[in-house]
Amino acid sequence: MVKLGKLESEAEQSFKFLGSDEKVNLKSVESLQEIDVSPVKITKDNLKQTKPWVHFVAGGIGGMAGAIFTCPLDVVKTRLQSSEYREMYKHQSVKITANSKGIRSTFITNNPLTQAGVHVSETMGIIGNVYKTEGFRALFKGLGPNLVGVIPARSINFFTYGVSKDVLSQYLNGGKESTYIHLLAGISAGIVTSTATNPIWLIKTRLQLDKAKNKAYKNSWDCFTSILKYEGAGALYRGLSASYLGSVESTIQWVLYEQMKSLINERSLKNHQEGKVRTSWDSVMEWSQRSGAAGAAKFFASLITYPHEVVRTRLRQAPPTKDGRPKYTGLMQCFKLVIKEEGFISMYGGLTAHLLRTVPNSIIMFGTWEIVIKLLSDDDSVPLS
């Protein structure tokens, strides 16, 4: 009885402490219940944005990679756009032939797929012709000034586009992206890039059009000094108006690319929100899709705006003589004269070579750009640039 009474007394003394602990535990449970443990909603606004300087560096490296791999096609494209080489290659064009009873006859097909095949054959034939008559190095003519132009051009383009998009979206659209923001940012990037790099592209064009025999220029520096001496500093900006017109192409490409990339990113975010585990293969596939989107965007943009490429090349090609007046003096004058003398179809001269170069170039460039961004930043999220 004495022990039982002692236990009751100890229990009564400790009860208030047990109650205190229980209340604390209950409050802890209640506070935990108030915490929102639902899945975090990941949106574009939550994902880390890439810094502008990273775009600058990545754009230059991506542009360099694309230019090196596609330089031979760039040489062919430039020559097919030029009036000098266009006549030379006319008789070398591949024609579709039929053999009936030993008699060969030539006919022209209107089938677009067959014509595309013929154009590809022509392009490959010209590459082979250049290799045989001028050597392997001729396939990379103008690569030096091309790289000197591509690296800063792509760096400036990606940097200006990224900064313009951020500034415009902040001041014009409450910090949100939209199609017209992409449009304005693309125009801004195109104008800045064209103005800064036009002299380099003019020198590159002159070197690519310089024939193996009776060369007019020894190298890039000789070309630069010759232009200044015989044509004046203003000649370095020939074709600038066509380059500004060409900014429409890059703008269309940016807008289309942003739209396609947005669809890819939204699907990735949806999979994440549904609890699907992201694997390395998923990352590779999404990277491939974004790179492919860049190529597809370039394809459609080139089809729409290609004539400006021909006009720009004609405006940049050298005059008949060093002291002579250039045949093409302005944007509209060049348009009218080319159509008058050669027909409207000539405005698409070198289109196949252009597409064969620019589409894989865009795929390589944008793909490399994303890889470099991953390496230079600690951002594991999908690049939204």
Backbone torsions as a table, in degrees:
resi	resn	phi	psi	omega
1	MET	NA	-39.5	179.6
2	VAL	-64.3	-42.1	179.6
3	LYS	-65.2	-40.2	-179.7
4	LEU	-64.0	-42.3	178.8
5	GLY	-64.3	-36.6	178.6
6	LYS	-65.0	-42.1	178.7
7	LEU	-63.5	-41.0	178.6
8	GLU	-63.0	-39.0	-180.0
9	SER	-65.7	-42.4	178.8
10	GLU	-65.8	-36.4	179.8
11	ALA	-66.1	-40.8	179.8
12	GLU	-65.3	-38.2	-179.1
13	GLN	-69.5	-33.0	-177.2
14	SER	-89.4	-8.9	-174.9
15	PHE	-61.1	-42.4	-177.4
16	LYS	-64.1	-30.6	178.6
17	PHE	-73.6	-38.1	176.6
18	LEU	-63.5	-41.5	179.0
19	GLY	-64.5	-39.2	178.8
20	SER	-62.5	-43.5	179.0
21	ASP	-64.3	-40.1	-179.2
22	GLU	-63.8	-41.8	179.3
23	LYS	-62.4	-40.9	178.7
24	VAL	-61.9	-43.7	-179.6
25	ASN	-64.3	-40.8	179.0
26	LEU	-63.5	-41.0	178.4
27	LYS	-64.1	-37.5	179.0
28	SER	-63.1	-42.1	178.7
29	VAL	-63.3	-43.7	-179.9
30	GLU	-62.7	-40.2	179.8
31	SER	-66.4	-35.7	177.2
32	LEU	-66.1	-35.4	179.9
33	GLN	-67.2	-27.3	-179.7
34	GLU	-77.9	-15.6	-179.0
35	ILE	-74.5	134.0	179.5
36	ASP	-82.0	107.8	-178.8
37	VAL	-103.8	17.5	177.8
38	SER	-71.0	156.0	-178.3
39	PRO	-56.2	138.9	179.1
40	VAL	-71.0	131.5	-179.9
41	LYS	-83.5	115.0	-179.5
42	ILE	-94.5	125.7	178.8
43	THR	-126.1	175.9	178.6
44	LYS	-61.4	-32.4	-178.3
45	ASP	-70.5	-25.9	-179.1
46	ASN	-80.2	-22.8	-176.3
47	LEU	-75.9	143.4	-176.5
48	LYS	-68.1	133.0	179.1
49	GLN	-86.9	143.5	-179.8
50	THR	-77.9	138.9	-178.8
51	LYS	-69.5	146.4	-177.3
52	PRO	-56.8	-40.2	-177.4
53	TRP	-65.1	-28.7	177.2
54	VAL	-67.4	-40.2	175.6
55	HIS	-61.5	-39.2	-179.0
56	PHE	-60.6	-49.8	-178.8
57	VAL	-69.3	-47.2	-177.5
58	ALA	-64.1	-38.7	178.4
59	GLY	-62.5	-41.6	178.7
60	GLY	-64.9	-43.4	179.3
61	ILE	-66.9	-40.9	178.2
62	GLY	-63.8	-42.7	178.0
63	GLY	-63.0	-39.1	179.0
64	MET	-63.4	-45.0	-179.8
65	ALA	-61.5	-44.9	180.0
66	GLY	-65.3	-39.0	-178.0
67	ALA	-66.6	-40.6	-178.6
68	ILE	-65.7	-44.8	-176.4
69	PHE	-69.7	-26.7	-172.7
70	THR	-114.3	12.8	-177.6
71	CYS	-58.3	-44.5	179.2
72	PRO	-56.3	-39.0	178.3
73	LEU	-70.0	-29.4	177.3
74	ASP	-68.6	-37.5	177.1
75	VAL	-62.7	-45.5	179.7
76	VAL	-63.0	-44.8	-179.2
77	LYS	-59.5	-45.0	-178.5
78	THR	-64.6	-39.2	-179.5
79	ARG	-69.8	-38.1	179.1
80	LEU	-69.6	-25.3	177.4
81	GLN	-79.5	-22.9	-176.3
82	SER	-79.8	142.2	178.8
83	SER	-68.8	-29.4	-178.9
84	GLU	-66.3	-49.5	-177.3
85	TYR	-82.8	-21.6	-178.2
86	ARG	-60.3	-44.0	179.2
87	GLU	-66.9	-38.0	-178.9
88	MET	-63.1	-39.2	-175.3
89	TYR	-87.8	-7.8	-176.4
90	LYS	-59.7	-46.4	-175.7
91	HIS	-75.6	-11.9	178.8
92	GLN	-92.0	-0.5	-176.3
93	SER	-61.6	143.5	178.6
94	VAL	-76.6	130.0	179.1
95	LYS	-115.8	150.5	179.1
96	ILE	-84.0	127.4	-176.6
97	THR	-122.8	153.9	177.2
98	ALA	-127.3	145.9	-179.2
99	ASN	-117.8	107.8	-179.8
100	SER	-124.2	112.2	-179.4
101	LYS	58.9	38.5	175.8
102	GLY	80.7	-2.1	-178.7
103	ILE	-102.4	125.3	-179.8
104	ARG	-89.7	132.7	177.0
105	SER	-132.7	143.9	-178.5
106	THR	-106.3	135.8	177.3
107	PHE	-140.4	160.3	-179.4
108	ILE	-105.7	133.2	-179.9
109	THR	-102.3	148.0	176.6
110	ASN	-101.9	1.6	179.3
111	ASN	-70.6	117.7	-176.6
112	PRO	-62.0	-34.4	179.6
113	LEU	-67.8	-41.0	178.0
114	THR	-66.5	-41.0	178.3
115	GLN	-62.7	-39.1	178.2
116	ALA	-62.6	-40.1	177.6
117	GLY	-63.6	-39.0	177.7
118	VAL	-63.7	-42.6	-179.8
119	HIS	-64.5	-38.1	177.4
120	VAL	-64.7	-41.7	178.5
121	SER	-63.0	-40.8	177.8
122	GLU	-61.5	-44.1	-178.7
123	THR	-62.1	-46.5	178.9
124	MET	-65.0	-35.2	178.3
125	GLY	-65.0	-39.4	179.3
126	ILE	-68.4	-39.1	177.1
127	ILE	-60.7	-43.3	177.5
128	GLY	-64.4	-38.6	179.2
129	ASN	-65.2	-43.0	178.6
130	VAL	-63.4	-41.1	-179.9
131	TYR	-63.6	-41.5	-177.3
132	LYS	-73.0	-42.1	-173.7
133	THR	-89.2	-28.6	-174.7
134	GLU	-119.7	-10.5	177.9
135	GLY	95.3	168.2	-176.1
136	PHE	-62.7	-38.7	-176.8
137	ARG	-64.0	-25.7	-179.4
138	ALA	-65.2	-25.7	178.8
139	LEU	-69.3	-15.8	-179.8
140	PHE	-116.5	25.4	176.2
141	LYS	-61.5	135.9	178.0
142	GLY	79.8	5.2	-178.9
143	LEU	-65.8	-38.0	179.6
144	GLY	-57.0	-61.8	177.5
145	PRO	-64.8	-25.4	177.3
146	ASN	-64.8	-45.3	178.0
147	LEU	-67.4	-38.7	178.0
148	VAL	-62.0	-30.9	178.5
149	GLY	-85.7	-41.8	-175.1
150	VAL	-65.2	-46.0	-175.0
151	ILE	-60.4	-53.7	177.0
152	PRO	-68.0	-34.1	-178.1
153	ALA	-63.5	-47.3	-179.5
154	ARG	-70.6	-36.2	176.6
155	SER	-62.4	-47.3	-179.9
156	ILE	-64.5	-41.7	-176.5
157	ASN	-63.9	-49.9	-179.5
158	PHE	-66.1	-41.5	179.9
159	PHE	-64.2	-49.7	-178.1
160	THR	-64.5	-40.3	179.2
161	TYR	-62.7	-46.1	-179.0
162	GLY	-63.5	-45.3	-179.9
163	VAL	-66.6	-44.8	-179.6
164	SER	-61.2	-40.8	-179.7
165	LYS	-64.1	-42.1	179.1
166	ASP	-65.3	-46.0	-177.9
167	VAL	-66.7	-46.4	-178.0
168	LEU	-65.2	-41.1	180.0
169	SER	-67.1	-33.7	-179.4
170	GLN	-70.4	-42.6	-174.3
171	TYR	-93.7	-21.0	-176.7
172	LEU	-110.8	-18.6	-173.5
173	ASN	-140.1	29.2	175.8
174	GLY	61.5	31.4	178.4
175	GLY	81.7	3.9	-179.2
176	LYS	-104.8	146.6	177.8
177	GLU	-84.8	152.9	175.5
178	SER	-157.1	172.3	-176.8
179	THR	-61.9	-40.5	-178.1
180	TYR	-72.3	-25.8	173.2
181	ILE	-67.0	-43.8	176.5
182	HIS	-61.8	-38.5	-180.0
183	LEU	-63.5	-49.4	-179.1
184	LEU	-65.8	-39.3	178.8
185	ALA	-66.0	-37.9	178.1
186	GLY	-65.6	-42.1	177.8
187	ILE	-62.8	-44.8	179.0
188	SER	-59.5	-46.3	-179.8
189	ALA	-64.2	-39.4	-179.6
190	GLY	-64.9	-44.2	-178.6
191	ILE	-66.1	-46.3	-179.9
192	VAL	-62.7	-44.6	-178.1
193	THR	-65.5	-45.0	-178.8
194	SER	-62.3	-43.6	-179.0
195	THR	-64.1	-40.4	-175.3
196	ALA	-74.3	-30.0	-170.3
197	THR	-115.4	2.4	-176.6
198	ASN	-56.4	-44.1	178.8
199	PRO	-58.0	-37.1	-179.5
200	ILE	-66.6	-43.0	-179.8
201	TRP	-66.7	-33.8	178.8
202	LEU	-64.7	-44.1	178.5
203	ILE	-63.8	-41.5	178.2
204	LYS	-60.1	-43.2	179.6
205	THR	-63.6	-44.4	179.2
206	ARG	-59.9	-42.4	-178.7
207	LEU	-67.6	-37.4	179.7
208	GLN	-70.6	-27.3	179.3
209	LEU	-90.5	-5.8	-179.9
210	ASP	-73.9	122.1	-174.2
211	LYS	-76.2	157.8	-177.5
212	ALA	-63.5	-40.2	178.2
213	LYS	-93.3	143.4	179.6
214	ASN	56.4	52.2	-179.8
215	LYS	-63.1	138.1	178.9
216	ALA	-87.2	-26.1	-176.2
217	TYR	-129.7	138.3	178.6
218	LYS	-78.7	-40.9	-178.1
219	ASN	-160.7	-172.1	-176.4
220	SER	-63.6	-42.0	-179.0
221	TRP	-66.2	-40.4	178.0
222	ASP	-63.4	-38.4	177.5
223	CYS	-63.5	-44.3	-179.4
224	PHE	-61.8	-48.6	-178.3
225	THR	-68.4	-34.9	178.8
226	SER	-65.3	-40.8	179.1
227	ILE	-63.7	-44.9	179.2
228	LEU	-63.0	-39.3	-175.9
229	LYS	-72.5	-45.6	-172.1
230	TYR	-99.4	-21.7	-174.9
231	GLU	-121.5	-16.3	179.4
232	GLY	92.2	162.9	-177.1
233	ALA	-64.4	-30.8	-179.8
234	GLY	-62.0	-24.7	-179.1
235	ALA	-66.3	-22.9	179.4
236	LEU	-67.2	-15.7	-179.7
237	TYR	-110.3	20.9	172.3
238	ARG	-66.2	138.7	-179.5
239	GLY	84.9	2.9	-178.7
240	LEU	-66.2	-37.8	178.1
241	SER	-62.2	-38.9	176.9
242	ALA	-69.4	-31.7	176.9
243	SER	-66.9	-39.7	175.6
244	TYR	-62.7	-39.8	175.9
245	LEU	-63.5	-34.5	179.0
246	GLY	-68.7	-19.0	177.3
247	SER	-64.2	-19.3	175.2
248	VAL	-62.6	-39.0	179.5
249	GLU	-63.5	-49.1	-179.3
250	SER	-65.0	-32.3	178.2
251	THR	-66.6	-45.8	178.0
252	ILE	-61.0	-40.9	178.8
253	GLN	-61.9	-44.6	179.6
254	TRP	-61.5	-44.0	-178.1
255	VAL	-64.0	-47.1	179.8
256	LEU	-64.1	-41.8	179.8
257	TYR	-62.7	-43.5	179.5
258	GLU	-62.2	-39.5	180.0
259	GLN	-65.6	-45.6	-179.5
260	MET	-68.5	-38.6	178.8
261	LYS	-66.7	-34.8	178.6
262	SER	-62.6	-41.1	177.8
263	LEU	-63.6	-41.5	179.4
264	ILE	-64.6	-43.9	-179.1
265	ASN	-66.6	-39.9	179.7
266	GLU	-63.2	-39.0	177.9
267	ARG	-66.8	-37.2	177.7
268	SER	-65.8	-42.5	179.0
269	LEU	-65.8	-37.6	179.1
270	LYS	-64.0	-42.6	178.2
271	ASN	-62.7	-37.9	179.2
272	HIS	-65.9	-43.8	-179.1
273	GLN	-67.1	-26.6	177.8
274	GLU	-81.9	-0.2	176.3
275	GLY	86.7	11.9	179.9
276	LYS	-74.6	135.3	-178.6
277	VAL	-76.8	127.5	-179.7
278	ARG	-84.0	126.0	-179.2
279	THR	-107.4	170.6	177.6
280	SER	-63.7	-34.8	178.7
281	TRP	-64.4	-37.9	177.5
282	ASP	-61.9	-41.3	179.1
283	SER	-63.4	-42.4	179.5
284	VAL	-64.6	-42.6	-179.2
285	MET	-65.3	-41.5	179.0
286	GLU	-66.9	-38.2	175.0
287	TRP	-62.0	-43.4	178.2
288	SER	-63.9	-40.1	179.4
289	GLN	-65.3	-41.7	178.8
290	ARG	-67.2	-38.7	177.4
291	SER	-65.3	-42.9	177.0
292	GLY	-63.7	-35.7	177.6
293	ALA	-62.2	-37.8	177.7
294	ALA	-63.5	-41.2	177.6
295	GLY	-65.9	-42.5	179.1
296	ALA	-64.8	-40.8	179.0
297	ALA	-63.1	-41.0	178.6
298	LYS	-65.6	-38.0	-179.7
299	PHE	-59.7	-51.8	-178.1
300	PHE	-68.6	-38.0	179.1
301	ALA	-64.7	-38.1	-179.6
302	SER	-67.9	-41.4	179.3
303	LEU	-60.2	-37.6	-176.4
304	ILE	-74.3	-38.0	-168.7
305	THR	-116.1	11.4	-171.7
306	TYR	-58.2	-38.6	-177.0
307	PRO	-50.6	-30.6	179.9
308	HIS	-64.7	-26.9	178.4
309	GLU	-64.2	-43.7	-179.9
310	VAL	-64.3	-46.8	-179.9
311	VAL	-61.0	-42.0	-179.5
312	ARG	-63.1	-41.8	178.4
313	THR	-65.1	-42.4	179.6
314	ARG	-63.4	-39.1	-179.9
315	LEU	-68.9	-26.6	-177.0
316	ARG	-90.9	-18.7	-176.6
317	GLN	-67.0	154.7	-174.2
318	ALA	-67.3	152.2	175.2
319	PRO	-65.0	164.1	179.6
320	PRO	-55.5	-40.9	175.4
321	THR	-133.1	161.3	-176.0
322	LYS	-65.7	-28.1	178.6
323	ASP	-100.5	0.1	-177.0
324	GLY	-86.0	166.2	178.4
325	ARG	-84.4	143.1	178.5
326	PRO	-67.3	147.9	-179.8
327	LYS	-69.4	-38.0	-178.6
328	TYR	-108.4	122.9	-172.7
329	THR	-111.7	-15.7	-178.2
330	GLY	-161.2	170.2	-174.9
331	LEU	-60.6	-57.8	-176.6
332	MET	-69.3	-37.1	178.4
333	GLN	-61.7	-39.7	178.9
334	CYS	-67.5	-45.0	177.1
335	PHE	-53.9	-52.5	-175.2
336	LYS	-64.9	-42.6	-176.4
337	LEU	-68.5	-42.2	179.8
338	VAL	-63.7	-45.3	179.7
339	ILE	-64.6	-37.9	-179.2
340	LYS	-67.2	-45.1	-174.6
341	GLU	-84.9	-31.4	-172.3
342	GLU	-122.6	-8.3	-178.9
343	GLY	90.1	160.4	-176.8
344	PHE	-65.1	-30.4	-177.4
345	ILE	-61.7	-25.8	179.8
346	SER	-66.9	-18.9	177.9
347	MET	-69.3	-8.5	177.0
348	TYR	-115.6	22.3	176.5
349	GLY	-64.2	129.9	-180.0
350	GLY	80.9	11.6	-177.3
351	LEU	-61.6	-43.1	-178.6
352	THR	-61.3	-47.6	178.9
353	ALA	-62.2	-36.3	179.5
354	HIS	-64.0	-46.4	179.5
355	LEU	-67.5	-39.7	178.7
356	LEU	-62.6	-26.3	179.4
357	ARG	-91.0	-50.0	-170.4
358	THR	-72.7	-35.3	-179.3
359	VAL	-65.3	-54.6	176.2
360	PRO	-65.2	-30.4	177.3
361	ASN	-60.7	-44.0	179.4
362	SER	-66.2	-39.9	178.5
363	ILE	-61.6	-48.0	-179.6
364	ILE	-65.2	-44.2	-175.7
365	MET	-64.1	-51.5	-178.5
366	PHE	-68.8	-35.5	177.3
367	GLY	-64.6	-44.6	177.5
368	THR	-65.2	-39.6	178.7
369	TRP	-56.2	-45.9	-179.9
370	GLU	-66.7	-39.5	179.8
371	ILE	-63.1	-44.7	-179.8
372	VAL	-64.4	-38.0	177.2
373	ILE	-60.0	-42.7	178.8
374	LYS	-62.0	-38.2	-177.8
375	LEU	-73.9	-33.1	-175.2
376	LEU	-90.8	-11.1	179.5
377	SER	-127.7	159.5	179.2
378	ASP	-93.0	22.4	-174.8
379	ASP	-91.1	114.8	177.8
380	ASP	-89.3	-3.5	-179.0
381	SER	-80.8	171.1	177.9
382	VAL	-68.0	126.9	-179.9
383	PRO	-61.0	131.6	-179.7
384	LEU	-111.7	-13.7	180.0
385	SER	32.8	NA	NA
